[in-house]
């Protein structure tokens, strides 16, 4: 068409230098590539960093700060992840690692650009102009010169609206899932970590629970190896409730292809029950003891981050694997409940702060950290009565089932969006046809 370039439609720049020494305990949120990727996926920020309000105000006054409609693009290492600022909130970001698109021309819709950057064509273009071998990067100069000829802005807005409708539904489902997870976590923590109903009864206060559940809690705390616990409960090692199978040492050449699946420590997510980035196709062989099925729980036995975010952390094998033969990799332990504790109870237990602290304290290694089976099985948990565990499961299992339904729905919506995106961008699919399709699907 024409010799237009991306830099003619939008200002492409970066941030001012922020040093590690500038971080403060509280203030204005500061994003690196990791945080932008989390925001782009609709997840919560797992590691919060801040700069002072005074420093931010000075930078904003002199050079500006991201506003709604601006786009940030990961430009070093993990390339090409775009996030469009939607809410009017203050934050700043790391120079070099992220590229900033702002001050859009009236002929370019910022939401359309975000989807173009995410499209197959956009990703191929970003890959083409990237530099470096060991660590790839995108330069501002190359991005400004990128050939770019968008359709009329009315078509841009229509395409962005169609794709945005799907993303809005996905975001709503994610927020619902986060709320459901918080409910299950709050019940577990109140009943089995903080012992709120026991403390209330001991102090003569109402528990706020239905009488049939409240009556199941004692009215006294007693000393134990793990501190105060409800009278009649016991400090019990996990070895009484679970068995652990190790994952297998897979062959790298067999990873990424085949009709089987492999789950790895990369399946741990800080905000969801499972991260698909750790799920890989596999064509090799493994033993029956390495096989997992939908609904099984695994914990990461290794961690390559000094933040130790994965060490001992759980994930649940998703329903989406169906009947596909799936195995766990050597950097995970497969948790086999022995009937004493449900998967839901165990999943919540593996997220408690005391468990996480003990796993981190037991870690061995330097660059690659690891924990032993005994570190997990020797962990002492507070074992309540069967009646209370059954009551917890009666609340937690329906929550988990709803989470699974919404997760599967989101996967279907994401697949639909990713199917429509290249067709709309290329003009293969007409805008009215796509709009009619969504209307018929009730979206």
N, C-alpha and C positions, 0 to 999 in steps of 0.2 A: 504494500500500500504506500505509505509515506515513510520518510526517514525520521520519524519522531522517536524520541527517547524518553525514558521514564522521568528523568530529571526535569523535563519541560512541563510536567504536570504536578509535581510535588517537590517540596524542599526535602532533601535527604541529608541528614546530619547525624551527629552523635551527641553525647553528653559531655559535661566538663569533668575533669579528673577528680575522682573521689578515692582517697587512700584508706587502706584498712584501719589506720590509726584514727580515721574520722568516724568510725562506727561508735554508736552510743547505745546504752541499754534501752532507751525509749525515745521516740520522736517521730520523724517522717520515714515511712517505709522505704527501703532501698532494695531494688531488684537487680539480680544478676540473670544470666541466661536460664538458670535452673528455675527461678521464680516465674519468669515470663513463660516458660514451657508449662509450668503448673497452671498458670492463669489461662493459657491458651486451651488447656484441656478441661477447664472448668473446675479444677481442684483447688483445695485450700493451700495456702503457703505453708510448707512444712518447716522451713528454717527462716525465722524472722530476723531481719537486719534493719538497722535504723541509722539515720544521720540526724544531726540536731536541727531543730526548727530554725535556728538562727542561720545556719549554713545554707539550708534549703531556701530560705527567704532571700538571702543574698544572691544565690544562683538564679532563682526564679526572676528576680528583679532585673538582673543583668542579661541573662541568656534565655530565660523562659523555662518552662517545665511541661511535661506531657499533659495534654488536655483530651477530653472526650472526642473521639474520631481520629486521633493520632494512632499510628501503628508502630510497634516495636518488632524488629526482626532479629532473630539470633544469627550472628554473623561470624562466630568462631567455634570450631569443634562441631557441635550439633547445629548444622546449618538449616536455615530456611523455615524455622518455626515462627509464625506470625501471630501477634496478639494485638487486637484493636481495643484501645481504651474506650470503655463504655460509660462507666460511672464518673461523676465529677469528684475525684478524690486526689489528694496530694500524695505524690511519690516521686522518687528519682531513681536513676538506673546507672549501671556500670558502663563506662566508656569502652570502646573497642569491641567488647563482646556483643553489643547490641547496636543496631542501626535504627534511627528515629526518622519516621516519615511524618511531616507536618505541613501546615499551610498549603492545603490542597487547592489546585486550580478548580474553577467551576466546571470544567469539562471532565473531571475525574471524581467519582464517588469513592470515599475511603473504604467503605465496606466492600465494594466491588474489588478494589485493589487487594484487600486481605484475601478474598476468595481466589483471585487470580494468582497470588503468591502461593496459595495452597494447592492450586490445580497442578495437573501433570505437566502442562506446558510451562507454568511458572517455575515449578521445581526443576525442570530440565534446564531452563534458562539460568537459574541460580547455580545449578551444578556446573553449567558451561563456563560461567564467568568466575567461579571460585578459584582461588590460588592456594598453593601449598601442597605438600605431600603427607607429612606426618600429622600436621594439623591444618585442615582446610579453613579458608577464611573468605569472607566477602568484603570487598573494599567499597567505600563510598563512591569513589571515582567510577568503578565498574558498574555499580548500581545506577548511577546517574546516566551512564551511556547505554544502558540496556534498551534494545529496541522495543518499543511499546506503542501499539495503536489500538486503543480501546474503542468499543462501539459508542454510539450516542449515549449521553448520560442518562436518558430516559430508559434505555435498555439496560444500562449498568444497574440502575436502581431496581428494576424489575427482577433481574437475575439475583441481586443481593437479597431482595425481599424473599424470593422463593427459597434460597439456601438458608437465609436467616430464620425463616419459619421453622425449619427442621432443627437448626441449632438452638432456637429458643425452647423447643419442646425437650431437646436433650438436656439443656441446662435446668429446666424445671424438674425433670426426673432426677437429675443429679442432686439438686437441692433437697428433694423429697427423700432420697436415699440417705443423704447426710443427716437429715432430721431423724429418720428412723434409726440410723446407727447411734446417734446421740441418745435416743430414748433407751435403746437396749443397754448401752454403756452406762447410762445414769442409773438404771435399775440395778444392774450388777454391782456397781460401785457402792450404791446405797445399802444394798442387802448384804454383800459378801466382802466388802473392803472396809467401808466406814462403819458398818453395823448400825446405821441410823435407827431402825426400828427397835433394836435392843437398847440403845442409849435412851430412846424416848420412853420406853417402858420402865427402865431403871429410874428415870427421873419423874415418873408419873405423868408424862405427857402422852397425848394421842399419837399413834404412829402414822395416821393418815392413810392406812391401808384397810381394805375390807376385813371384817372380823375374822373370817375363816383363814386369811393369810396372816394377819397380825398375831393370832393365837399360836402360830407355828414358831414364833420367835421367843427365845427366853428373855428374862428381864434382868440378866446379870452378865457381866464380863469377867473372865478369869485370866490369869497369866498363863502364857505358853511360850514355846521356843520362838515364836514369831511375834510376840507381843500379846496384848490383850485380845481375846477372842470370846465369842458367846459361850456361855456355860453349856456343856453337852456336845459342843462341836469339837473337832480334833485337828491338830496340825499334822497333815498327812503328806507323805512324799508322792509326787506324781507317778512314781513307779508302781504305786498301788492302783492307779487308774488308767495308765496308758502303756503301750509298748511303742518303741521307735524303730523304724526301718530306715537305713541310710539310702540316699539316692545312689545312682550308679555313675561310674566314671565314663561318660559318653565320649565317642570319637568325634572330633571336630569336623572331619570330612563328611560325616553322616548328618550333621546338623544343617537345618535349613531346607531340607527336601525330604520327600517320602510321604507316606500316608499315615504315619503315627505322629504323636505330639510329645514334646518334652517340656516339663515345667522346671524352672530354675529359680535361684534366689532373686532374679529380676522381677519375679511375679509379686514380690512384696510391694505394697503401695501404702503411702502415709495417709491416704484419704479414702481408699476403697478396699474392698475385700480381696481384690485381685487386680494385677496390672498385666495387660496383654503383652507388654513389651518383653516380658520374660518367657513367653510361650513361643516355642519353635517347632517346626516340623522336623521329623527325624525318621531315618530309614534303617537304622541299625537294630540290633537285637538287645534285649535285656531280660532279666529274670522276673518271675511273677512277683517277688517281694518288692520290686521297684515300681510296680504298677499302681497308679492312683486312679480313682474314678471321681465323677462329679460329686461335690459335697465333701470330699476328703479335706482334711486340714494338714498343712505342712508348715514347718518353721524353717527359716533360713539359718543354716549352720555356719555360714561365712559372711564376711563383710569386707568390701574393698574401700569403704569410705571411713575416714578418720572420725566422722560424726557418729559412726556406729549405729546408723539408723536401721540397718537390716538385721543386725545381730540378734538371733532368737525371735525375730518378728514373724507373725503368722500370715498366711494367706490361705484362702479356701478355693479349691479347684472348681471352676465355674461350670454351670449346667451346659454352657454352650459347646463343651467338648463332646457332648452326646455320648455315643458308644465308641468313639474313636479311642483306640488303645493309646494310653498316655503313661509316661514314666516320669519319675522325679530324678533330677540330676544330683550329682554327688555333693553339691553345695547346699542341700536341703535334708531335713529329716521328715519322714512321713509319720504322722501321728496316728496310731491305731488305738482308739478308745477301747477299754476293756469292759465297758458296760456301766462303770461307776459314774462317769461324767459324760454329758452330751457334747457334741461338737460346738454348740452355741456357748455352753458354759466354758469350754476350753478356749474358744476363740476370744472371749472376753477376758479370761484369766491371763492369756498370753499378751494382753495389752495393758495389764496393770503395771503401775510404776515399780512396785517391788520386784516383780518378775523381770522387768526390763533391766533394773539396776543390777540384779544378781547375774543375769546373762552377760552384761557388759563387764562386770567385775571378774567373771570367770574366763574372759577371752584370752586366748593365746595368739602369738604371732605379732608381726610388725606391719608390713605392707598389706598382707592379707590376714585378717583376723578370723579366728574360728572358735567355736565352742564344742564341747564334747557331749555325747549322749547323756552321760551321768550328770552334767551340769543341768540339763533339763529334767531328767527323771528324779534327781535328788531335791528338786525345788519343793519346798513345803508350802502347801496351800491350806486354807481353812476350809475343812470339809463340813458342810451343813447337813442337816437331815435330808433323807430322800424326799420327804414331802415338800420341803422348800425347793429342792432342785427341780422337782416335777412342776411346781408352780412357776418357777422361773422359766422353764422350758415352754410352758403353756403360753407365756407372754412373748418369749424371745423367738420361738420357732416361726410363728406367723409373721413376725417382723422380718425375719430372714427370708421367708418365702416371698414377701412383697418386694424386698430388695432385689431378689433374683428376677422377678417379673419385670421390674423397672430396668434392671441391667440388660436383660435380653431385648427389651423394647428399644433401649438406647442403641444397642448394637445394630438392630434392624434399621433404625432411623439414620445412624451413621453410614451404614452400607448404602442406603437410598441416597443420602446426600452426596456420597463419594461417587455414586453412579451418575447422578444428575449433573454434578459440577463440570466434568470435562465436556459433556454433551451440550450444556448451556454455553460454556465458554467458547466452544468451537462453532456454535450455531447449528449443530446437528439436530438439537432438540429445540423446537420453537417455544418461546415463552408462554403463549396461551395454552399450549399442550401440557407444559409442566404445571401450570397453575391449575388446570382442570384435573390433572392427575392427583395433586395434593388435596383438592376439594373432594374428589371421589373417595380418597383414602381417609377423609375426616381429619386432616391435619391443618 
